Amino acid sequence: MNNKIYFKPRDIVKLAFQYQETKFIPYYLELTQLQNQALTKYYGGKQWQNSVTNYINHITGVDNFLSLLLGVSSILDFEKMSIQSDSFGCTWKLGAACHLVDWPLHDPVIGCYHLPNLEDYFKILQQKWPEDIRNTQDQFRVIAHSFGLFERSWSLRNFENFLIDLLTNEPFVEELLDNITEWLLHSIDLMVTAPVDAIMFTDDHAYQKGMIMSESKWRKFFKPRWKKIFERVHHYGLYAIMHMCGDTSSVVPDLIEIGLDCMESCQPECMDIYNLKKQYGKDIRFWGGLGVQDLMAFGTPSEVRKEIRILKNKMGYKGGYILSGAKTFGEEIPIENIAAFIEEVNLPMF
């Protein structure tokens, strides 16, 4: 059966999430305006856009900085590159990346500090939803809350300070994480007022050679709290997705145990994603897997096509897979490789 004809993109993603194979592997592609223009020049017109299927689309969610309260659409607005403070009391030096230069909790004491008011934030956020909903009629809708438990903790305490806290001040760590957990649970209750299929979180608690902290610390402090968060998502009948950069392979069984439905990024530069699929492909979905910092940046179009065929056949086996770059396609990616991606992902799996 030609799934692309008889099913909407949203249906195909849902089949994949139900561990069913489909003729066309669902994929996710996000391009910048410059990349769109370059592709139009590459193909000699805009006809290439007709071949791109938007399987997944985003409803405007909670960004890292609650920057809507600052009156900007994104704190990474290059016209506003400077040092700015966000709604959490953190100060960032903006550029191609954000660097934390000041933080609200200089001492390991919460005191009178309060996380931002989500009710006020969502009043602004919800104004964006009608247009988002109109633009995502046939897509699998995802709403994201950026900065998870670890990321929010270190941004409030400073990265180095929080890692020291994990070793020397467990009562403070427990209190801080409990506060953030309750705040995230409240955010979920507000996000589900949008008609979405899944909620995505982010928590980069690993680097490319393993976990940033020990697995035992992660299991003690983060695992039980993420369990509460995933349970709240499931309470509303939605899927829980988490973006995690780096090598998180050592805690994948734990993530399955606490109810994570889909892990996103799946960096092949630091994890054997095919082995993860072989070991855990019946219990968790994978999203990503295409190397960006190596293959897409430095490989040839034929190498890109070859790897995509392998991903479709191995990661897409018995469903449970969304094909995507493990990272966003930056401006350094050759346009020929992006074209190879578009052309290859749209070919049937079998």
N, C-alpha and C positions, 0 to 999 in steps of 0.2 A: 504494500500500500504506500502511495506517495503521501507521507505525512505532511509535507509542505503544502499540499493542495487541500487535504481534507481536515487539517487541524490548524487552529490559530497558533501563533508562536507561543502564547501562554500555555496552551494545551500540551505542546511538545515539551516545554520545560517541566510541566507537572508530571508528564509520563516519565521523564528522566529522573525526577525526584522520587518517583514510585518504583525505581529500579527496572524500568522497561526500556528496551532498545527501541530506537526510532531510526527511520531511514536517514534522516538528516540530524546530525548532532547539533544540539542547541549551542550557541556561542554568544559571547559578549564582546562588543567592540566599542570603544570610546575614542573618538578622534578630536583633535583640536581644530580650530578654524583654519589654521595654516596647513594642517594635513589634508583637510577637505579640499582646500584650494590647490594643493600640490597634486592630489589624486585627479582632480578635474583637468589639470594641465597634462598629467601623465596619460590619461585616457582620451584626451582631446574633446572632452565634454563631460556633462554630468550624468551620463547614462550608467556609470558604475554604481551610483546611489541606488538604482533600482534592484541591484543584486544583493544589497545588504539587508538582511532580515534582523529587525530589532526584537530579539527574543525576550530581552530583559530591559526594563526601564526603571528609572528611579523617581519616587516621590520625594520632594524636598524634605530632608531630615535634619537632624541635629549635627551641626558641624563642630569641629574641634574647639572652636573659640566662642560659640554662640555669637558669631559676628553680626548676625542680623540686628542685634541690639546696638551695634556700633554704626549702623546705617550703611554697611557695605555688603555686597553679595558674597564676598569671600575675602578673608584676610590676606589671601595671596594675590590681591589685586595689584598688579605691577605699577599702576599709577599711584598707588599709595605705599610704595616701598619705603619703609622707615622703621622706627621703633614704635610699636603700638601696644597698648594694654587691652586684654580681652575682658570678657564679662566675669571671669573667675578671679581676677586680680593678678593674672600672670602677664608679664611683659615680654614681648617677642621682638627680635630683630628680624625683619622680613627681607626676603630675597628669593632666590631659587629654592631655598629651604627656610624653615623657621627655626630660629635658635632662641632658646629660653635664656633671658638675661636677668629676670627677677621673678619672684614667686611669693605667694601670700604667707606661706607657713615657714618662716625662717627657723623657728624652733619646733620640735616635735610635740606640739600642743595645739589642739584644734581651737580651744577657747571659744571666742564668740564668732569664729568664722562660719559662714553659711554658703553653701553652693547656690548658684543663681536660681531665681524663681522660674520654674519651668512653665507655670501657668501663663505668665506674661510673655515668655518666649513663644509659646505655641499659639498665642493669639496672633502674633505676627506670622508665624510659620503657616498657619492654616489659611492665610490669605493667598498663599502660593498654590495651594492644593487643587482648586478647581481647574486651573490651566494644566497642571500636571496630570490630572485625571483624564481630561479631554485628550491629552497627547499620548496616553498609554492604554487606550481601549483594548487592544489585542495583546498587550505584552504582560509578562509575568512582572508584577509590581513589587519592588523592594524599597523599603524605607530604612535609612541607616542612622545609627547613633554613633558618631565617631568618638574616639578616645574611650577605651574600656577601663577596667579596674586598674591595671598596671599603669597605663598611659596617663590616666587622670591623676593617679597618686603621685607619680614622679613630677608631673607638671605643677602640682601644688607644693611639692617639697623640694624640687630640684632632683635631677636624676641620681647624682652621687649620694646626696643626703638620704634619699629613700632607700637605696640599696644598703646603706649603713643601718638605717632603721630596721630593715628586715633581719639584720643580724643582732642588733643590740637593743631594740625597743619594740618587742612584740605587742605589748598592750596598746601602744599608739598605733601600730600598723593595723591591728584588729579594729580599733575605733574608727580610723580613717576609712578603711575598706567597707566597714558597715555603713557609714554615712554615704559613701559613693554608691554602694549597692542599693540602698533604699531610694536614692535619687534616680538611679537607672530604672528601677522598678516603676517608679512614678512616671518616668519618661515613656516606658512601654505602654502604660495605661492611656497615655495621651496619643502616642503614635498610632495605636490601633483604631483610633477614630477615623483614620484614612483607610480607604478600601485597598488594602495591600495583601500580598501573599506571603511575604517574609520580612523579617527584621534582621538587618545586618549590623554587627558590632565590629569594632576593631580593637585589637590588643596585641601589639608587637612585643611579646614577652620572650622572643628568641632572637638570636643573631645567626649568622650563616654556619656556625659550628656547634650549635646547640642552644639550650635555654640560657637566658641572661642570668637567671638565678638557678639554684639547684632545683631539681625536680621535687625534692621533699618540701622545699619552701613553697613552691607553686602549689603543690597538693594541699599543704596546710592552710595557706592563706587565700588562694584564688579559686581552687577547685570547688569548694562548697558554696562559694558566693556565685560563681558562674552557674552552678546547678540551680540556684534559686531564680536566676535571671532567665535561664532557658525554660524552666518550668512555667514562669509567668508568660512567656511567648507561647508555649504550647497550650496554656489555659485558654488562649484566644484562638486556637486552631491554626496558628501560623508556624512557618518554618523559622528556625534560628540558624543564621549564617554568621560566621566570624572570619574576618580578614586577619591573617597572621603571617607576617613576613618571617623569614628565617627557617631554621631547622626545628620544627615542633614535633618531629616524629616520635620522640620519647614519651610524649604525653597524649598521643592520639588515642590509645585505649581509654585513658581517663576522660577525654573529651566525649568519646562515644558513651561511656558510662553515665555521664551527667547530662546527656541529651542533646549535644550539638548535632544538628542535622547536616550541615555542610561546612567544610573548611575551605576558605578562599585564599588564593595566592598560590600555594603549592609550588614553591620555587624549586625547579629541577636542578639549579646550580648548587643547592645545599641539601636536598633530600632525594632519595630514590622513590620518586612518585609512583613508578610502576610496581615496586614492591609494596608500597602502601595500598595501592589498589588491590593487589593480590591478597594481602593480609586482611584488609578491613573494608573492601569494596562492597560487602553485603550490609554493612552497618553504618556507613557514613558516605555522604556525597562529596565530590571534589569539584572545585571550580578554579580554573587557572591552568597551570602546568606547562605553559609554553614559555621557554626561557627568553627573557627580554634583555637582560644585561649582557648576555653572551650571544645567543643565536640570532635574535632579531636585530641586535646592534651590529654584529660583525659577520654573520653568516650570509650565504648567498640565497637568492630566491628559491633555487632548487633544494637547498638544504632546509629552508623553512617549510616548503611543501612536503618534503619527506617526513619531517618531524610531525607535522600536522596529521599526516596519514597514520603514523604510528599512534599518536594520541587518540585519534578517533577509534582505531581498532582495539587498542589496549585499555585506555581509560574509559572509552565509551562502551566497553563490553558489558552487557547486561545493565546498561543505563547507569544512572547516578553520576553523571559528569556534565559539566558546563565547560566548553573549550574557550579559553581566554589566555591572554598574556598574563604571566605571573606578576607583572608590573604594568603600569600604564605605558603605552607607547609614547615615549618622549620624542622631542624634536630631533634627537640624534638618530632615530631609526630611519634607515634608507626608505624612501617612498616605494622603491621596487619590492622591498620585503613586506610592506603593508599591503601592497597590491597582491602579492603572492598569498598572503594570509586570506584576504577577501575571496580570492578565486578558489582557493583550496577548501576553505571551510564550507563553502556552498555546494561542494560536490557531495553526492550521497555516500553514506557509510558503506553500503553494499549494493 
